[in-house]
Amino acid sequence: MLRDASLDAYLIAQKRKIDEALERFIPEEGNYPPVIFQAMRYSLFAGGKRLRPTLCLAAMEALGAAGELQLSSLPIACALEMIHTYSLIHDDLPAMDNDDCRRGKPTSHRVFGEDIAILTGDALLTEAFHLMSRRELTEGIPPERILAVIHEIAAAAGCFGMIGGQAVDVRSEGTSVDVDTLYFIHTRKTGAMIVASIKTGALLSGAGEEKLDSLSLYGSSIGLMFQIVDDILNVEGDRITTGKSTGSDASRGKVTFPSLFGLEMSRKRVLELGQQALAALSGFDDRAAPLRMLVGHIMERRS
């Protein structure tokens, strides 16, 4: 069993594995036109924690997937990170959240301009699906599993998932929003791709319906928990630690858990979701230890 003290080492090892794979799979800056490839790499290697690909691989571990299968799945894990990065680039644009700083570095549009930032997000999203469909890189995975994964990720990233949540989020700024709308925004904008990351690992492993349902519940629990913690950090987080602006949600009139329920109730909801996530893993053995410890990691994160 992976000990709690080993979680940092585990996350570092997973990040290194994913970063090395991204280096192989992302086109080099020498391609023409170089600016788009420079911009893609700038945002991809700007210090992300690689949570979504890590969740994908950790779900595979929990299901006992062989090392060879996990190796063949790296392109898909990397595609999850590329889609996440595209969403951050677009989220930071002046027409959206208008953020100048992300992970302690200038945002893409501040470095390359708004036009190239938009195209960079488009390029990362498109390249993610190109990467997942390259059969020479995923030979060890049955094609029907690849198709199921592409379907799952596309749905989570699209108008019924992340994009839908983002659309409601931007249209809700400065308005009076009820609890149902807040849950819709959070479970789509952030939660959908976290659930998809977990389900991707399960689908690649050939999980049965019961295990898939349990992992989906785990994913939805930590997905909502992640966003509530993000809301809390926007109120009381340290700008240097978080690597991005704090207080921006309130200044833009965004609806958040603290704005509707207050900080104390928001923290209580985080604890409830953490317990729900752990309960969802009750049918898994010690191979799910990374998933269990990631609950506490997300709950207590400061950045």
Secondary structure, 3 states (H helix, E strand, C coil): CCCHHHHHHHHHHHHHHHHHHHHHHCCCCCCCCHHHHHHHHHHHCCCCCCHHHHHHHHHHHHCCCCHHHHHHCHHHHHHHHHHHHHHHHHHCCCCCCCCCEECCEECHHHHHCHHHHHHHHHHHHHHHHHHHCCCCCCCCCCHHHHHHHHHHHHHHHCCCCHHHHHHHHHHHCCCCCCHHHHHHHHHHHCHHHHHHHHHHHHHHCCCCHHHHHHHHHHHHHHHHHHHHHHHHHHHHCCHHHHCCCCCHHHHCCCCCHHHHHHHHHHHHHHHHHHHHHHHHCCCCCHHHHHHHHHHHHHHCCCC
